[in-house]
Amino acid sequence: MTSDAPFRIGLLRLTDAAPLIAAHELGYFAAEDIDVSLSVEPSWANVADKLAYGLLDGAMMLPPLALALELGLSGSGGPEAIVVPAALSLNGNTVTLAERWAGPVLGGKDALPAIETARRFGALIRARRERPVLAVVHTFATHNLLMRYWLAAGGIDPAREVAFTVVPPAETAGALAAGQIDGFCAGAPWGEVAARAGSGRAVTASSAIWTNGVEKVFAVRRRAAAGEPTRLRRVLRALLRAAVYCDDQANSLEVARVLASPRYLGLPAEVIATSLPGAAERRAADGATNADVSVFHAHAATFPWRSQALWFLRQLRRWGYLGPGNDEAAAGIFRPDLYADAARSLGLDVPISTGKSEGRHAASWSLAAAPRPIAMGCDRFMDGATFGAEDAD
């Protein structure tokens, strides 16, 4: 890549691509005098391959997939290492089941606690003596790890009582409607799409499994970070400014309109808006729960927490994807220093630590940051577990 070539960024047809799309379409990249080209990819495997082999300079990325690339677990195996200088979103996924499963699990309710839906699903599996087929969007996906977390917390053995398959996000609703799968965990707006088609309903959401857990990050080739730091800083500044814009619920309908373009999600804006900030208030009248609302800036959403990287590594190890190793070295691809440089130049508040505890806050709390503390929200896990950097081993 030369400095006069476009900075190539990959993304998928998902609501939480909003900061990238808004930065491009609403002029934030242009304001930073950075030429960016966006490439909409069909799957996470495509993103991983293109990033690893240098066909992309950066991409929205699943945190576990970024770690898998660093550890050589992914099939991409390209020669180019990556770093994670920022996160893109919190929350945003739903566990959507086909109607014949969702109906009995929900029992006529609009929503139930995540632990309750998992227990009910387990009882139904045993009563029917079936092994439902559940889709996740990639083996090394947040969705796979959260789905397994939800199942296990409800007493379901993910290795024995269900079968997993991989389906790209934009194909999940169609696969459910065709009867190829019994359920899926995918990002918005695909749970809403399935519900509107009448093929399934969300029985829980990622925000109920791990409240305000990181969902997507922004990954770049290490060469871009080391060789052209000024260029990367401009990209990050634009993304952070776009994240602030996208997180303001007053802008949600405009963001939905931009995302609805055939070039990006190619769906009605009203479907996309169900997972954007302010959606909970807008849908209060009908009680719909088929989308999880993404967070783009609040609660330090854009900070690349190394402690969260350690949590994902623990989950990868829990489910047999990863053996013993140096977790701190792998988590080192999360680069709060690069984030801090860009954020401080915009006058944004930056956490003073690279790690934080998870699962210990049931209500709002204050995070130490400079120049001002950051207001944080609940971060509970559905089973009451806690995690911090000190728990990694």
Residue, then its C-alpha position, 0 to 999 in steps of 0.5 A: m500500500t502506498s500513501d496515495a492509494p485508498f485505504r481499503i476497509g472490509l465490512l459485512r451487511l450488518t447494522d454494526a458496520a454503521p460507524l464505517i459506513a457513516a464515516h464514508e457516506l457522511g464525510y468523516f473520512a473526507a474531513e480527515d483528508i483520507d481516501v477510503s474505499l469500502s468493500v462489502e464482503p459476503s462472509w467473515a472468511n472472506v474478510a479474514d482472507k483478504l486482510a491476511y493477504g493484504l487485499l484489505d488494509g482494515a476491516m470490521m472484525l470479530p474479536p475472537l477471529a482477530l485473536a485466531l488470526e494472530l494465533g494461527l488458528s484460522g485457515s486464512g494463514g496469510p503472511e500479514a499480522i494484524v492489530v486492533p486499534a479500536a472497537l466498533s460496537l457493543n451488543g447487537n446479536t440475537v439468538t433466533l429460533a425457528e417458530r416450532w422451537a421459539g414458541p414453546v421456549l417463550g411460552g407466550k411471553d415477549a421476553l424472558p431472562a436468558i437463563e430461563t430461555a436456555r433452560r426451557f430450550g434444554a427441556l424441549i430438546r430432551a422432551r423431543r429427543e431432537r438435536p437442533v441445528l444451530a448456525v453461527v457466522h464463523t467458528f471464531a465468532t463472538h456469536n459462537l462463543l456467546m451461543r455456547y455460553w447461553l446453552a451451557a448456562g442453561g444446562i445444555d451440552p453444546a457438544r452433545e445436544v445440539a449441532f453447529t453449522v456456519v452460515p454467513p450473517a446475511e444468509t441466516a434468515g433465509a436458511l431458517a426460512a428454508g428449514q435448513i437450520d433450527g436457529f442461529c446467532a447473528g448480528a442485526p438486522w437478521g433476527e428482525v428479518a427472520a421475525r418479519a418473515g414469520s420463520g422465527r423469533a429471538v429468544t434472547a440477545s447478546s446484551a442479555i448473555w453479556t450486557n455491554g460486551v464488545e461485539k465488533v472491533f476494527a482490525v488493520r494490518r500491522r504494516a499500516a499501523a507501523g508504517e503509516p501511523t499518521r494515515l491510521r490516526r486519520v482513519l481512527r479519528a474519522l471512525l471515532r467521530a462517526a461512532v459518536y454520531c451513530d450513538d446519538q439516537a436523534n441520528s438513528l433514522e438518518v443512519a438507517r437510511v444510509l445503511a439501507s442503500p443497496r450498496y450496503l445492507g439493501l434492506p428497508a430503513e425501518v428494519i435496520a432502525t430496530s437495532l439502532p440507538g433509541a430503538a427500545e423507545r421506538r418499539a415499546a408499543d409493540g414489545a418486539t424483541n427480535a433485535d438487540v440495540s448496538v452501542f457505538h460510543a457510550h460505555a467506552a464502546t470504542f476502546p480496545w480492552r485487552s482484558q476483553a481479549l483475555w476473556f475471549l481467549r478463555q472462552l476459546r480454550r473452554w470450548g477446545y479451540l485453544g490449548p495452553g499458551n501465553d494469553e498476554a502475548a495474544a491479547g497484545i494485538f489489542r492496541p489501546d495506545l493507538y486508540a488513545d493517540a487518536a481519541r486524545s487528539l479529538g478531546l475524547d475521554v480515554p480510560i487510564s487502564t488497558g483492562k477492566s472487570e466484567g460482570r461486577h456491575a449491575a447498574s451504572w458506574s464510573l470508569a477512571a479516564a482522562p480528562r474526565p471519568i466515563a459513565m459506564g453501564c451494567d456489564r453482567f453475565m447471565d449466570g452471574a460470573t465475573f471476569g478481570a485480567e487477574d482471572a485469565d489463568 
